[in-house]
């Protein structure tokens, strides 16, 4: 009986220490590739699952971040915010978002015109050769320099102020 009480006390202490840790700001990506000691002890934790689309690998990040935080987070994971180069890729990325989120939330990808207004580029440096803007977009209403997808019921692209927090999609060239 004393052993059972000791186990219960130990479990309560672990739960309380976890609750204290949860009160601290969580890392920018809850499923980071950097494994910390707590995560190694949890049998249910696993590394992020990258999805191959064409020749590249994509990862949906559920945690809402600003566009700049999302780009930094993708770089930490070995990539960038996603660039889209064809309708096929766009539809596959939307399917990844839907599968990962069980919905179609507005989501950051790597498009920005922050350097020069109206001149859109991808954060990975690739050519901005495919567009799926919503009607009347990009409109730069109120200094909107970052690209979100799954906007409106049409699930098209929209420019938005970069400080808004959204989930995001990262891309990299190899699985690792």
C-alpha positions as CSV (number, residue, x, y, z in Angstrom):
1,X,0.0,0.0,0.0
2,X,2.9,2.4,0.8
3,X,4.4,1.6,-2.6
4,X,1.1,2.6,-4.3
5,X,0.9,5.8,-2.3
6,X,4.5,6.6,-3.2
7,X,3.8,6.0,-7.0
8,X,0.7,8.2,-6.8
9,X,2.7,11.0,-5.1
10,X,5.5,10.7,-7.7
11,X,2.9,10.8,-10.6
12,X,1.3,13.9,-9.0
13,X,4.7,15.6,-8.8
14,X,5.5,14.9,-12.4
15,X,2.1,16.2,-13.5
16,X,2.5,19.4,-11.5
17,X,6.0,20.0,-12.8
18,X,4.6,19.5,-16.3
19,X,1.8,21.9,-15.6
20,X,4.4,24.5,-14.5
21,X,6.4,24.0,-17.7
22,X,3.2,24.3,-19.7
23,X,2.6,27.8,-18.2
24,X,5.9,29.0,-19.8
25,X,5.7,30.1,-23.5
26,X,5.9,27.0,-25.7
27,X,8.5,26.7,-28.5
28,X,7.5,28.0,-31.9
29,X,6.9,24.5,-33.1
30,X,5.5,22.0,-30.7
31,X,6.8,19.2,-32.9
32,X,10.4,20.4,-33.4
33,X,13.1,18.1,-34.6
34,X,15.2,19.1,-31.7
35,X,14.5,16.4,-29.2
36,X,14.5,17.5,-25.5
37,X,14.8,15.2,-22.6
38,X,11.0,15.3,-21.7
39,X,10.0,14.4,-25.3
40,X,12.5,11.4,-25.4
41,X,10.8,9.9,-22.3
42,X,7.3,10.1,-24.0
43,X,6.6,7.0,-26.1
44,X,3.9,8.8,-28.1
45,X,6.2,11.6,-29.3
46,X,7.7,11.4,-32.7
47,X,9.5,13.6,-35.2
48,X,7.6,15.7,-37.6
49,X,6.2,13.8,-40.5
50,X,7.2,15.4,-43.8
51,X,5.0,14.7,-46.9
52,X,6.6,14.3,-50.3
53,X,4.9,16.3,-53.0
54,X,6.8,16.1,-56.3
55,X,10.5,16.4,-55.5
56,X,10.1,18.3,-52.3
57,X,9.0,17.6,-48.7
58,X,6.3,19.6,-47.0
59,X,5.3,19.9,-43.3
60,X,2.2,21.5,-41.8
61,X,2.8,23.5,-38.6
62,X,-0.4,23.8,-36.5
63,X,0.8,26.4,-34.1
64,X,-0.3,29.9,-35.1
65,X,2.8,32.1,-35.6
66,X,3.4,35.5,-37.3
67,X,4.8,35.2,-40.8
68,X,8.3,36.0,-39.7
69,X,8.2,33.5,-36.8
70,X,6.9,30.9,-39.1
71,X,9.8,31.5,-41.6
72,X,12.3,31.3,-38.7
73,X,10.7,28.1,-37.5
74,X,10.9,26.5,-41.0
75,X,14.5,27.5,-41.2
76,X,15.2,25.7,-37.9
77,X,13.6,22.6,-39.5
78,X,15.9,22.9,-42.5
79,X,13.7,24.6,-45.0
80,X,11.6,27.7,-45.7
81,X,7.9,28.6,-45.8
82,X,6.4,26.8,-48.8
83,X,6.7,28.1,-52.3
84,X,4.1,27.1,-54.8
85,X,4.9,26.6,-58.5
86,X,1.9,25.0,-60.1
87,X,-1.8,24.4,-59.6
88,X,-1.1,20.7,-58.9
89,X,1.3,21.7,-56.0
90,X,-1.2,24.1,-54.7
91,X,-4.0,21.5,-54.6
92,X,-1.6,19.0,-52.9
93,X,-0.6,21.5,-50.3
94,X,-4.2,22.3,-49.6
95,X,-4.9,18.6,-49.2
96,X,-2.0,18.3,-46.7
97,X,-3.4,21.2,-44.7
98,X,-6.9,19.6,-44.7
99,X,-5.5,16.2,-43.7
100,X,-3.2,17.7,-41.0
101,X,-5.7,20.2,-39.5
102,X,-9.0,18.4,-40.3
103,X,-10.1,21.7,-41.8
104,X,-9.0,24.4,-44.2
105,X,-7.6,27.3,-42.0
106,X,-6.0,30.3,-43.5
107,X,-2.3,29.4,-43.5
108,X,1.0,31.1,-44.2
109,X,3.2,30.2,-47.1
110,X,6.4,31.8,-48.2
111,X,5.2,34.7,-50.4
112,X,6.1,38.3,-49.5
113,X,6.4,41.7,-51.2
114,X,8.0,43.3,-48.2
115,X,11.2,44.3,-50.0
116,X,9.4,46.1,-52.9
117,X,5.6,46.7,-52.9
118,X,3.8,44.7,-55.6
119,X,6.9,42.6,-56.4
120,X,6.1,39.2,-54.9
121,X,8.9,36.7,-54.2
122,X,9.2,33.4,-52.3
123,X,11.3,33.2,-49.1
124,X,13.2,30.3,-50.5
125,X,14.5,32.5,-53.4
126,X,12.6,30.6,-56.1
127,X,10.7,32.3,-59.0
128,X,7.2,33.5,-58.2
129,X,5.8,31.8,-61.3
130,X,2.4,30.6,-60.1
131,X,-0.4,32.7,-58.6
132,X,-3.8,31.9,-57.2
133,X,-4.9,35.3,-55.9
134,X,-8.5,35.9,-54.8
135,X,-10.4,38.4,-56.9
136,X,-9.1,41.9,-56.1
137,X,-6.0,40.6,-54.4
138,X,-3.3,41.5,-53.7
139,X,-4.6,44.8,-52.6
140,X,-2.1,45.9,-50.0
141,X,-4.9,47.3,-47.8
142,X,-3.0,48.5,-44.7
143,X,0.5,47.4,-45.6
144,X,-0.2,43.7,-46.3
145,X,3.1,42.1,-47.2
146,X,2.7,38.4,-46.5
147,X,0.8,35.6,-48.3
148,X,-1.9,33.4,-46.7
149,X,-3.7,30.6,-48.5
150,X,-7.1,29.1,-47.9
151,X,-8.6,32.6,-47.7
152,X,-12.4,33.0,-48.0
153,X,-14.8,30.3,-49.1
154,X,-12.9,30.1,-52.5
155,X,-9.7,29.0,-50.7
156,X,-7.6,31.4,-52.7
157,X,-4.6,33.6,-51.9
158,X,-4.7,36.9,-50.0
159,X,-2.1,39.4,-48.8
160,X,-2.2,40.1,-45.1
161,X,-0.3,42.0,-42.5
162,X,2.6,39.8,-41.4
163,X,1.9,40.2,-37.6
164,X,-1.2,38.1,-37.8
165,X,-0.8,34.6,-36.4
166,X,-1.5,31.6,-38.6
167,X,-0.5,28.0,-39.0
168,X,2.1,27.5,-41.7
169,X,3.5,25.1,-44.3
170,X,7.3,24.5,-44.5
171,X,9.1,23.0,-47.4
172,X,12.6,21.5,-47.9
173,X,14.3,19.6,-50.6
174,X,15.1,16.4,-48.8
175,X,13.5,14.3,-46.0
176,X,16.6,14.0,-43.7
